[in-house]
């Protein structure tokens, strides 16, 4: 039997009654692993990952484990995310062209799911308050090939003045007591105590007070937690709609494994039944709570001014280096807005607001680095664009790919067919990085910090890490 925190079992025996035994026993069931396929890629078919069947909600979910050193993972074809967590993005379902905020976004599961729906159109602001977690978020956005995201590093209190009444949709997967993760992450058990859910609820209310300031009239807010605690779930939603009468709870599209929210665990408001719960004794996944709310404010209530738009800051010489590279290697790719951070060049999403005063980890696609008299492309560019956009491509074999990700140079096949210069290296129909061909030898430009040796042993990922 799982070592559950003292007081936890008693609390849920009182709340769940006859269901309590099945609930407590579910903590000894095996963890169910899952992943999503990436529709932003040129080819989203699995190359070296096994699917154990489709997750019943959504188009892209599969049961199965992700290996961190697989082709599919390193090229961003898949993202490790447990089944219950996949429902949050499905509930939000942003449309292409919308402005979307993922307010507590690390490590990136929700952001990459939202991006999948947006099809590289619109603006996705993906925010994380903790710097180290924001860096992991940025890496995962890069691997997934998202072109229309801005990754920021702020508290909600710092962010809300920058984006008043700005977003069509806001997703808050709130920091919580993590009760729903006890089975997957036993370390979470150590932090739990009787007052921990209420401590988290205080923080959740503070974040939500700022979040709703950024919601457009008519916009949608999706709130989720990975806890069973009523203090952090139904009671938070009951509090929110009492504070903001313009917000209305709407039905979460429920699947067979999902339960209605529990009005009796809050203030009895029958609309709380429209929220959704996932219990591990009812579903193949961890514990989650989700609520969807819509603002009933009208355009007459819209008082915020549109923020100024960002402008390119490249010098004439910097732009010329990029244009020389683009004309030769990417002739049909001409991003509307180029922004430089030092010698690093980014293609910012259309409609990017003025970034002054924002802590920005990533904006759009990192194109590459300005060197002396040349431009050197980044891995992010190879992962974001489709292979047919490049004039020179070389499809690596499994053996050549293993050499490439280890940092080795290699002699290419049929070398007389290829002239010197930059090449997109592709495998499984997707880009995996860049190499520079010199007289038949492919020079290696895979980032040193990402290099690894391909081995046969098991190297499964946790979606807490990625």
Secondary structure as GFF3:
##gff-version 3
##sequence-region A 1 466
A	DSSP	alpha_helix	8	16	.	.	.	ID=ss1
A	DSSP	three_ten_helix	17	19	.	.	.	ID=ss2
A	DSSP	alpha_helix	20	25	.	.	.	ID=ss3
A	DSSP	three_ten_helix	26	28	.	.	.	ID=ss4
A	DSSP	beta_strand	34	37	.	.	.	ID=ss5
A	DSSP	beta_strand	61	63	.	.	.	ID=ss6
A	DSSP	alpha_helix	71	74	.	.	.	ID=ss7
A	DSSP	beta_strand	78	80	.	.	.	ID=ss8
A	DSSP	alpha_helix	86	92	.	.	.	ID=ss9
A	DSSP	beta_strand	99	102	.	.	.	ID=ss10
A	DSSP	alpha_helix	109	118	.	.	.	ID=ss11
A	DSSP	beta_strand	123	127	.	.	.	ID=ss12
A	DSSP	alpha_helix	131	144	.	.	.	ID=ss13
A	DSSP	beta_strand	149	152	.	.	.	ID=ss14
A	DSSP	alpha_helix	156	160	.	.	.	ID=ss15
A	DSSP	beta_strand	167	173	.	.	.	ID=ss16
A	DSSP	three_ten_helix	179	181	.	.	.	ID=ss17
A	DSSP	three_ten_helix	186	191	.	.	.	ID=ss18
A	DSSP	alpha_helix	196	211	.	.	.	ID=ss19
A	DSSP	three_ten_helix	212	214	.	.	.	ID=ss20
A	DSSP	beta_strand	215	225	.	.	.	ID=ss21
A	DSSP	three_ten_helix	230	232	.	.	.	ID=ss22
A	DSSP	alpha_helix	234	243	.	.	.	ID=ss23
A	DSSP	beta_strand	247	250	.	.	.	ID=ss24
A	DSSP	beta_strand	259	260	.	.	.	ID=ss25
A	DSSP	three_ten_helix	263	265	.	.	.	ID=ss26
A	DSSP	three_ten_helix	270	274	.	.	.	ID=ss27
A	DSSP	beta_strand	276	278	.	.	.	ID=ss28
A	DSSP	beta_strand	288	295	.	.	.	ID=ss29
A	DSSP	three_ten_helix	299	301	.	.	.	ID=ss30
A	DSSP	alpha_helix	316	329	.	.	.	ID=ss31
A	DSSP	beta_strand	337	341	.	.	.	ID=ss32
A	DSSP	beta_strand	344	348	.	.	.	ID=ss33
A	DSSP	beta_strand	360	363	.	.	.	ID=ss34
A	DSSP	beta_strand	365	371	.	.	.	ID=ss35
A	DSSP	beta_strand	374	377	.	.	.	ID=ss36
A	DSSP	alpha_helix	379	384	.	.	.	ID=ss37
A	DSSP	three_ten_helix	387	389	.	.	.	ID=ss38
A	DSSP	beta_strand	393	395	.	.	.	ID=ss39
A	DSSP	alpha_helix	398	406	.	.	.	ID=ss40
A	DSSP	beta_strand	410	411	.	.	.	ID=ss41
A	DSSP	three_ten_helix	415	417	.	.	.	ID=ss42
A	DSSP	beta_strand	421	427	.	.	.	ID=ss43
A	DSSP	beta_strand	430	438	.	.	.	ID=ss44
A	DSSP	beta_strand	441	444	.	.	.	ID=ss45
A	DSSP	three_ten_helix	448	450	.	.	.	ID=ss46
###
